[in-house]
Every structure is written in C-alpha cells, then in structure tokens.
Amino acid sequence: MPKLRTVAVVAGSALLVRRAMRRRIRTSPLWPMPALEEPVSGRPRSRALRVLVAAREEVAEEVVQLRLEGHDLPRWEPGAHLDLVLPSGLVRQYSLCGDPEDDSSYTVATRLVPDGRGGSREVHEQIRAGMELEVRGPRNRFPLVEAESYVFVAGGIGITPVLPMLRAVPDGVEWRLLYCGRDRASMPFLEDVEELGRDRVTVVEGPADLDGFLADVPEGAAVYCCGPEGLMAAVQERFPRVRLERFAPRTSGGDAFEVELRRSGRTLSVPAGSTVLAAVRAEFPNTLYSCEQGFCGTCQQRVLEGEVDHRDELLTDAERADSMLICVSRARGDRLVLDM
C-alpha cells in the first residue's frame, strides 16, 4: 500500500506540474519555450530541382531563351512561373513558355535589363548550355480561367505567360491579343503568336491604343495583361477587373514602424526606406529569405497583431489573414507583432 500511495502522489504531482507549466507558457510566451503554434516562417513552398541547360538561344534583341531539361518534372498549366536560382545565389522568377505536356523540359525567356538588380544580366552573361541549375516550382498565380472569351494584352517579354494561354484556349472560344513592343525585332515569339491567328492578333510598335482595343470587351470575357508596369497600370485603369502578372515588387512608399518579435522578445524599428526583412536580418542573420520580391514565399511569417499592407504577389486572401512576406509587405499602422 505505501508503494501505491507513493505512485499516486508522484503521478498527481506530475499532473499538477504539467498544468502549471501550461498556464505559465500561456501567460508568458517567452518562458521557456514558445507558446504559439509552430510558425510557418522560412519554409520554401516547393522543393528544389536540378536541371540541365540543354539549349540557349537569342529569340529577340536582348531576349535569351533557355531550355531546361530534367526527369519527371512537375507538370504546369499556362500562366505558371518558375524560380530560377542563379549561380550567384540570386533567385528570379520567369514565366514558363513551352509545352505544359512536356515533363522532360521547361522553357523560360528573359530580357536583359541593364539598369536592373543584376538577375537578367547574370542570365545573359553567365548561363550557358551544359550548365546545371537549381529551379523551384512551378507555381501559378496567373491561371487561365474558364471564360466565354478572352482578351490579352502583352508588352515585350510579357508575352511569355500569354503564349501558352493562347495555345490552350479551347477550340471555338473567341480570343484576341494586343501585342506591343519597341519594334518587331525586340518582340520575342512574334512569329509564333501571329501563326496562332493573324486575324486575332494586333501587333503595335510603340504606344498602343488601349482605349480602342478595350472599348468593346464582351460581357463574360476574361482580360489578361503582362508587361511593363506602365502598361499594366494603364490597362487596369481602363479595365479594373484585368488579371495581371507582375515580376517586380510594389514596395514604394510607406512610413516607419515598429515590429515586435514575440517569441524572441525583441522590438525592431523599420525605417521608411527599408523592409521588415532587413531589420530582422540585422538581428538574426540566419533568417531565411530568397527572392526579396514577394514571389517565392520563403520569408513568410505569422502575424499576431497589427494590420498589414500586403505587397506580395503570392499569398492567397486566406493566407494574408494571418501572415505576410516580410521582404516587401509593411504595416498599415505604427506596429506589427510577428511570431518570431
């Protein structure tokens, strides 16, 4: 009996200790371990793949096409893009413009941007046939939805996500395309586009007449646009329901604010001209990130308090309810609290 009483006392004490620890953790998240759910922070959304650069071809002035070969590559649908990890470690996003049914290769194209952030220059100057590269994805934030008809507007390299869409439009469904560029020599895949339907394609060298092209969009039509920011803004002004594909972050503007890292017990200042990611990495250099453009999702963090000014091109509305990409998004007020 004494042994049974001892066992009962020990078991009861252990139960009380567990309950006390739970109460302590709930009231003081920093002692001695996080009380919050397991964070989503720093989890890449897709596994990395190794591919071979099987071919490199200049398909227009300052536009290079890469054919990337691999085994049993994940399938994709028109509008999808791929993360390309460059030899320097830079990560850039490129629309897939090949055949979605081909599971042995991906095709991407990039225009040289001399005053850009270095990704396109690295592709043009360093990527050669025979090299191995790492890719992630594909992902699709620009899918071809089912519609009664389609209207496409593409500017320059913005034709890359649109080209597979044109090929995928079901027979009998009406579509038309406005394709504009500096001149014909600078417009990639121009012959491919015109072969798909010369009577449906309007090619413009220089500024396009958007008012005329968008004046009679049929009811029930899906409108797509990809190209320079100025072109997309102009189309959106005339047709707010347009579906857009961006590969540059919308990070301009915004006031300074504070961000509290709840699990770490730190409060950091984020200047008006900087990002949450920069402030966090100054304290925690090992914080994971990748594209710094709001596309890849590697820097996604759970938001516990505060209103977010979402500037990414990745998260769904449901995901934005309680998380953010700290490389581009900011606070709408003067404070955010993150599960970090």
C-alpha positions as CSV (number, residue, x, y, z in Angstrom):
1,M,0.0,0.0,0.0
2,P,2.7,2.5,0.8
3,K,4.2,1.9,-2.7
4,L,0.8,2.5,-4.3
5,R,0.4,5.8,-2.3
6,T,3.8,6.8,-3.4
7,V,3.0,6.1,-7.1
8,A,-0.3,8.0,-6.7
9,V,1.4,11.0,-5.1
10,V,4.1,11.1,-7.8
11,A,1.5,10.8,-10.6
12,G,-0.6,13.5,-9.1
13,S,2.4,15.8,-8.7
14,A,3.4,15.3,-12.3
15,L,-0.1,16.2,-13.4
16,L,-0.1,19.4,-11.4
17,V,3.3,20.3,-12.7
18,R,2.1,19.9,-16.3
19,R,-0.9,22.0,-15.7
20,A,1.2,24.7,-14.1
21,M,3.6,24.7,-17.0
22,R,0.8,25.1,-19.5
23,R,-0.6,28.1,-17.5
24,R,2.8,29.6,-17.3
25,I,3.5,29.2,-21.0
26,R,0.1,30.7,-21.9
27,T,0.7,33.8,-19.8
28,S,4.4,34.2,-20.6
29,P,5.2,33.0,-24.2
30,L,8.9,33.6,-23.8
31,W,9.3,31.2,-20.8
32,P,11.0,28.9,-21.5
33,M,9.6,28.0,-25.0
34,P,7.2,29.4,-27.5
35,A,3.5,29.0,-26.5
36,L,2.4,29.7,-30.1
37,E,1.6,27.2,-32.8
38,E,4.5,26.1,-34.9
39,P,5.3,29.0,-37.2
40,V,5.3,28.9,-41.0
41,S,8.4,31.1,-41.0
42,G,11.1,30.4,-43.6
43,R,9.5,27.4,-45.3
44,P,10.1,27.3,-49.1
45,R,6.8,26.4,-50.8
46,S,8.3,23.9,-53.3
47,R,11.3,21.6,-53.4
48,A,14.3,22.4,-55.4
49,L,15.1,20.6,-58.7
50,R,18.3,20.2,-60.6
51,V,18.0,20.8,-64.3
52,L,20.4,20.9,-67.3
53,V,20.6,24.0,-69.5
54,A,20.1,22.0,-72.7
55,A,19.9,25.0,-75.1
56,R,20.4,28.7,-75.0
57,E,19.0,30.9,-77.8
58,E,18.5,34.6,-78.5
59,V,14.9,34.8,-79.6
60,A,14.8,38.6,-80.0
61,E,17.0,41.6,-79.4
62,E,18.3,41.2,-75.8
63,V,16.0,38.3,-75.1
64,V,17.5,34.9,-74.2
65,Q,15.5,31.6,-74.2
66,L,16.7,28.7,-72.0
67,R,15.5,25.1,-72.4
68,L,16.0,23.3,-69.1
69,E,15.9,19.5,-69.1
70,G,15.2,17.1,-66.2
71,H,13.5,13.9,-65.4
72,D,9.8,13.7,-64.4
73,L,9.5,17.4,-64.0
74,P,6.3,18.6,-62.2
75,R,3.6,19.5,-64.6
76,W,2.4,23.0,-65.0
77,E,-0.5,25.0,-66.5
78,P,-0.5,28.1,-68.6
79,G,0.4,31.2,-66.6
80,A,2.8,29.3,-64.3
81,H,6.3,30.6,-63.4
82,L,9.5,29.1,-62.2
83,D,12.0,30.2,-59.7
84,L,15.5,30.1,-61.2
85,V,18.4,30.0,-58.8
86,L,21.3,31.7,-60.5
87,P,25.0,30.7,-59.8
88,S,25.4,33.8,-57.6
89,G,22.5,32.7,-55.4
90,L,20.1,35.3,-56.8
91,V,16.6,33.9,-57.3
92,R,14.5,35.3,-60.2
93,Q,11.1,34.3,-61.5
94,Y,10.4,33.6,-65.1
95,S,7.1,32.6,-66.8
96,L,7.1,29.1,-68.4
97,C,6.5,29.5,-72.2
98,G,6.9,26.0,-73.5
99,D,4.6,23.0,-73.7
100,P,2.8,22.1,-70.5
101,E,2.5,18.5,-71.6
102,D,6.3,18.1,-71.8
103,D,7.5,16.6,-68.4
104,S,11.2,16.5,-69.6
105,S,11.9,20.2,-70.0
106,Y,11.0,23.7,-69.1
107,T,11.3,26.7,-71.3
108,V,11.8,30.3,-70.0
109,A,13.0,33.6,-71.5
110,T,14.4,36.7,-70.0
111,R,15.1,40.2,-71.4
112,L,18.3,42.0,-70.4
113,V,17.6,44.9,-68.1
114,P,20.9,46.9,-68.0
115,D,19.8,49.0,-65.0
116,G,18.1,46.2,-63.1
117,R,19.1,44.3,-60.0
118,G,21.5,42.0,-61.8
119,G,19.5,38.9,-62.4
120,S,18.9,39.3,-66.1
121,R,22.5,40.4,-66.7
122,E,23.7,37.2,-65.0
123,V,21.4,35.0,-67.1
124,H,22.7,36.7,-70.3
125,E,26.4,36.8,-69.4
126,Q,26.9,33.6,-67.4
127,I,24.3,31.0,-68.2
128,R,25.4,28.7,-71.0
129,A,24.3,25.3,-72.4
130,G,25.7,22.4,-70.4
131,M,25.4,24.1,-67.1
132,E,23.3,22.7,-64.2
133,L,20.9,25.0,-62.4
134,E,18.5,24.7,-59.5
135,V,14.9,25.6,-60.0
136,R,11.9,25.7,-57.7
137,G,8.2,25.4,-58.6
138,P,6.4,25.7,-60.8
139,R,3.7,27.9,-59.2
140,N,0.8,29.6,-60.8
141,R,-0.7,33.0,-59.6
142,F,-1.9,33.8,-63.2
143,P,-4.0,30.9,-64.2
144,L,-6.2,30.7,-67.4
145,V,-9.7,30.7,-66.0
146,E,-12.7,29.3,-67.9
147,A,-14.5,32.1,-69.7
148,E,-16.8,32.8,-72.6
149,S,-14.0,34.7,-74.4
150,Y,-10.5,36.1,-73.8
151,V,-8.8,39.4,-74.3
152,F,-5.0,39.5,-73.9
153,V,-2.6,42.5,-73.7
154,A,1.2,41.8,-73.7
155,G,4.1,44.1,-73.7
156,G,7.5,42.8,-74.8
157,I,8.7,40.0,-72.6
158,G,5.2,39.9,-71.1
159,I,4.2,37.7,-74.0
160,T,5.9,34.7,-72.2
161,P,3.0,33.7,-69.9
162,V,0.4,34.6,-72.6
163,L,1.8,32.4,-75.3
164,P,0.9,29.1,-73.6
165,M,-2.6,30.6,-72.8
166,L,-3.2,31.3,-76.5
167,R,-2.4,27.7,-77.3
168,A,-4.7,26.4,-74.5
169,V,-7.8,28.4,-75.4
170,P,-10.4,25.8,-76.3
171,D,-11.4,25.5,-80.0
172,G,-14.4,27.6,-80.8
173,V,-13.8,30.1,-78.0
174,E,-13.0,33.7,-79.2
175,W,-9.8,35.4,-78.2
176,R,-7.8,38.4,-79.3
177,L,-4.4,39.8,-78.4
178,L,-2.8,43.2,-78.4
179,Y,1.0,42.7,-78.5
180,C,3.1,45.8,-78.3
181,G,6.8,46.5,-78.1
182,R,9.5,48.9,-79.0
183,D,9.9,47.4,-82.5
184,R,9.4,44.0,-84.1
185,A,13.0,42.9,-83.6
186,S,12.6,43.3,-79.8
187,M,9.4,41.3,-79.5
188,P,10.0,37.6,-78.7
189,F,7.9,34.8,-80.1
190,L,6.2,37.2,-82.6
191,E,6.1,34.7,-85.4
192,D,4.6,32.0,-83.1
193,V,1.9,34.5,-82.0
194,E,1.0,35.5,-85.5
195,E,0.8,31.9,-86.7
196,L,-1.8,31.2,-84.0
197,G,-4.2,33.6,-85.5
198,R,-3.3,36.7,-87.6
199,D,-6.9,37.9,-87.6
200,R,-6.9,37.9,-83.8
201,V,-3.5,39.5,-83.2
202,T,-2.8,43.2,-83.2
203,V,0.9,44.0,-83.3
204,V,1.9,47.5,-82.3
205,E,5.4,49.1,-82.5
206,G,5.4,51.8,-79.9
207,P,2.4,53.2,-77.8
208,A,-0.8,51.2,-78.2
209,D,-4.3,52.5,-78.5
210,L,-5.7,50.8,-75.3
211,D,-8.9,52.8,-75.4
212,G,-9.8,51.5,-78.8
213,F,-8.7,47.9,-78.0
214,L,-10.6,47.7,-74.7
215,A,-13.6,49.7,-75.8
216,D,-15.8,46.7,-76.6
217,V,-14.7,43.9,-74.2
218,P,-17.5,41.3,-74.4
219,E,-19.5,40.6,-71.3
220,G,-18.1,37.4,-69.7
221,A,-14.7,37.9,-71.2
222,A,-11.5,37.3,-69.1
223,V,-8.9,40.0,-69.6
224,Y,-5.2,39.3,-69.1
225,C,-2.2,41.6,-69.1
226,C,1.5,41.2,-68.6
227,G,4.3,43.6,-69.4
228,P,5.9,46.8,-68.2
229,E,4.4,48.4,-65.1
230,G,3.2,51.4,-67.0
231,L,1.3,49.2,-69.5
232,M,-0.4,47.2,-66.7
233,A,-1.4,50.3,-64.8
234,A,-2.9,51.8,-67.9
235,V,-4.9,48.6,-68.7
236,Q,-6.1,48.3,-65.1
237,E,-7.2,51.9,-65.2
238,R,-9.4,51.2,-68.2
239,F,-10.5,47.7,-67.1
240,P,-10.2,47.2,-63.3
241,R,-11.0,43.5,-63.4
242,V,-8.0,42.7,-65.5
243,R,-5.8,39.8,-64.4
244,L,-2.1,40.9,-64.0
245,E,1.2,39.2,-63.8
246,R,4.0,41.2,-62.1
247,F,7.6,40.3,-61.6
248,A,8.6,43.4,-59.8
249,P,7.7,44.2,-56.2
250,R,5.3,47.1,-55.3
251,T,7.4,48.4,-52.4
252,S,7.5,52.2,-52.8
253,G,6.0,54.4,-50.1
254,G,5.2,53.7,-46.5
255,D,6.1,55.2,-43.1
256,A,8.5,53.9,-40.5
257,F,7.0,51.5,-37.9
258,E,8.0,49.0,-35.2
259,V,7.8,45.2,-35.4
260,E,7.8,43.1,-32.2
261,L,9.2,39.6,-32.5
262,R,7.1,38.0,-29.8
263,R,9.0,34.7,-29.3
264,S,12.3,36.4,-29.3
265,G,11.4,39.3,-27.1
266,R,12.8,41.9,-29.4
267,T,11.2,45.1,-30.8
268,L,12.8,46.5,-34.0
269,S,12.5,49.7,-35.9
270,V,11.7,49.5,-39.7
271,P,12.7,52.8,-41.4
272,A,10.5,54.2,-44.2
273,G,13.1,53.3,-46.9
274,S,13.8,49.7,-45.6
275,T,12.0,46.4,-45.1
276,V,11.0,44.2,-42.2
277,L,13.3,41.5,-43.6
278,A,16.3,43.9,-43.4
279,A,15.5,44.8,-39.8
280,V,15.1,41.2,-38.8
281,R,18.3,40.0,-40.5
282,A,20.3,42.7,-38.8
283,E,19.4,40.9,-35.5
284,F,19.1,37.4,-36.8
285,P,21.3,36.9,-39.9
286,N,20.2,33.3,-40.4
287,T,16.6,34.3,-41.1
288,L,15.7,32.5,-44.4
289,Y,14.8,34.5,-47.5
290,S,15.2,34.2,-51.2
291,C,13.7,36.4,-53.9
292,E,13.2,39.7,-51.9
293,Q,10.4,40.5,-54.4
294,G,7.3,38.9,-52.7
295,F,7.1,35.9,-55.0
296,C,8.7,32.8,-53.5
297,G,7.2,32.7,-50.0
298,T,10.5,31.7,-48.2
299,C,10.2,34.7,-45.8
300,Q,6.6,34.1,-44.9
301,Q,5.9,34.9,-41.2
302,R,2.8,34.6,-39.0
303,V,1.3,37.9,-37.9
304,L,-0.1,38.0,-34.4
305,E,-1.1,41.7,-34.1
306,G,-1.4,44.7,-36.4
307,E,-2.7,45.4,-39.9
308,V,-0.5,44.5,-42.8
309,D,-0.1,46.4,-46.1
310,H,0.3,43.4,-48.3
311,R,2.6,44.0,-51.3
312,D,3.4,40.4,-52.3
313,E,2.3,38.6,-55.4
314,L,2.0,35.2,-53.8
315,L,-0.3,34.8,-50.8
316,T,-3.9,34.0,-51.0
317,D,-6.6,36.1,-49.2
318,A,-6.8,33.3,-46.6
319,E,-3.1,33.3,-46.0
320,R,-3.0,37.1,-45.8
321,A,-5.4,36.9,-42.9
322,D,-2.6,35.8,-40.5
323,S,0.7,36.0,-42.3
324,M,2.9,38.2,-44.5
325,L,6.0,38.2,-46.7
326,I,8.4,40.4,-44.8
327,C,10.6,41.1,-47.8
328,V,8.0,43.5,-49.3
329,S,5.0,43.9,-47.1
330,R,4.7,46.6,-44.4
331,A,2.5,47.8,-41.5
332,R,-0.5,49.9,-42.2
333,G,-0.2,51.4,-38.7
334,D,2.8,52.0,-36.5
335,R,3.3,48.5,-35.2
336,L,3.2,44.8,-36.1
337,V,3.7,41.7,-33.9
338,L,5.2,38.6,-35.6
339,D,5.5,35.0,-34.4
340,M,9.3,35.0,-34.4
